[in-house]
Structure formats: C-alpha cells, structure tokens
Amino acid sequence: MGYNYFFMANHLSSLKRIRQNHTRRLRNKYAYKSTKTAIKKLLIDKKNKKQYSIVISMIDKLSKKNIIHVNKASRLKKKLTKKLLF
C-alpha cells in the first residue's frame, strides 16, 4: 500500500476511509503549520501590512475548512491585531 502503518480493517470501504483520513490529516497539518510559520514571520516584521492581510486570510481559510474552530480563529486574529497595532 505504501503507508508506514498497519491496517486493522477488514473491509475495502474501511481501508479506503483509512487512506482518506491519512491524506486529509497530512493536508490539514500542512495548512496549519504553514499558517503558524506565516504568523511567526509576521511577528518578526511587524510593519508589514501585506503579510498581515495574508495571515488573516490564511486563518479565515483554516476556520472555513474546519481545521481550526471559528472561535480559535477569532482569538488568533484578535491577538495578532493587538500585538501589531499599525
């Protein structure tokens, strides 16, 4: 199969579900990590308004795709805005 873990599934549909979950988990992890990296870059260069709008957009996309909760997205945006204060 090409995966590094052992399948305990007995049905083809459950094997497919395992593959789908693995793919989605990796995709969500990548999106979240790249957003965190963008936030760190923004906090280093606090005067960059373009980077700020990119980060806010990334956070909104994460909450829209249910990778993070809506309230967490709101908290993150609030903290960033408070730290930067253009």
C-alpha positions as CSV (number, residue, x, y, z in Angstrom):
1,M,0.0,0.0,0.0
2,G,2.9,2.4,0.5
3,Y,1.9,3.5,4.0
4,N,4.0,3.2,7.2
5,Y,1.3,1.8,9.4
6,F,-0.6,-1.5,9.7
7,F,-4.2,-1.7,8.7
8,M,-6.6,-3.4,11.0
9,A,-9.6,-3.0,8.6
10,N,-11.5,-6.0,7.2
11,H,-13.5,-4.2,4.5
12,L,-12.4,-2.4,1.4
13,S,-14.5,0.7,2.4
14,S,-12.8,0.9,5.8
15,L,-9.4,0.6,4.1
16,K,-10.4,3.5,1.8
17,R,-11.5,5.5,4.8
18,I,-8.1,5.0,6.5
19,R,-6.4,6.2,3.3
20,Q,-8.6,9.2,3.1
21,N,-8.2,10.1,6.7
22,H,-4.4,9.9,6.3
23,T,-4.4,12.2,3.3
24,R,-6.7,14.7,4.9
25,R,-4.7,14.7,8.1
26,L,-1.5,15.5,6.2
27,R,-3.2,18.2,4.2
28,N,-4.7,19.8,7.4
29,K,-1.3,19.6,9.2
30,Y,0.4,21.3,6.3
31,A,-2.1,24.1,6.2
32,Y,-1.9,24.7,9.9
33,K,1.9,24.6,10.0
34,S,2.3,27.0,7.1
35,T,-0.1,29.4,8.8
36,K,1.9,29.2,12.1
37,T,5.1,29.9,10.1
38,A,3.4,32.9,8.5
39,I,2.4,34.2,11.9
40,K,5.9,33.9,13.2
41,K,7.3,35.8,10.1
42,L,4.7,38.5,10.7
43,L,5.7,38.9,14.3
44,I,9.3,39.3,13.3
45,D,8.5,42.0,10.7
46,K,5.7,43.9,12.5
47,K,5.4,46.7,10.0
48,N,4.4,44.5,7.0
49,K,0.7,45.2,6.3
50,K,0.6,43.0,3.3
51,Q,1.9,40.0,5.3
52,Y,-0.8,40.8,7.9
53,S,-3.6,40.6,5.4
54,I,-2.2,37.3,4.0
55,V,-2.1,35.8,7.6
56,I,-5.6,36.9,8.3
57,S,-6.8,35.3,5.1
58,M,-5.0,32.1,5.9
59,I,-6.6,32.0,9.4
60,D,-10.0,32.6,7.9
61,K,-9.4,29.7,5.4
62,L,-8.5,27.4,8.2
63,S,-11.7,28.1,10.1
64,K,-13.7,27.8,6.9
65,K,-12.3,24.4,6.2
66,N,-12.9,23.4,9.9
67,I,-9.2,22.8,10.5
68,I,-9.4,25.2,13.5
69,H,-12.5,26.3,15.4
70,V,-14.2,29.6,14.5
71,N,-13.6,30.9,18.0
72,K,-9.9,30.0,17.9
73,A,-9.5,31.8,14.5
74,S,-11.2,34.9,16.1
75,R,-8.8,34.7,19.1
76,L,-5.8,34.4,16.8
77,K,-6.8,37.4,14.7
78,K,-7.5,39.4,17.9
79,K,-4.1,38.6,19.4
80,L,-2.3,39.5,16.2
81,T,-4.1,42.8,15.8
82,K,-3.4,43.7,19.4
83,K,0.3,42.8,19.1
84,L,0.8,44.8,15.8
85,L,-1.3,47.9,16.2
86,F,-0.4,49.6,12.9
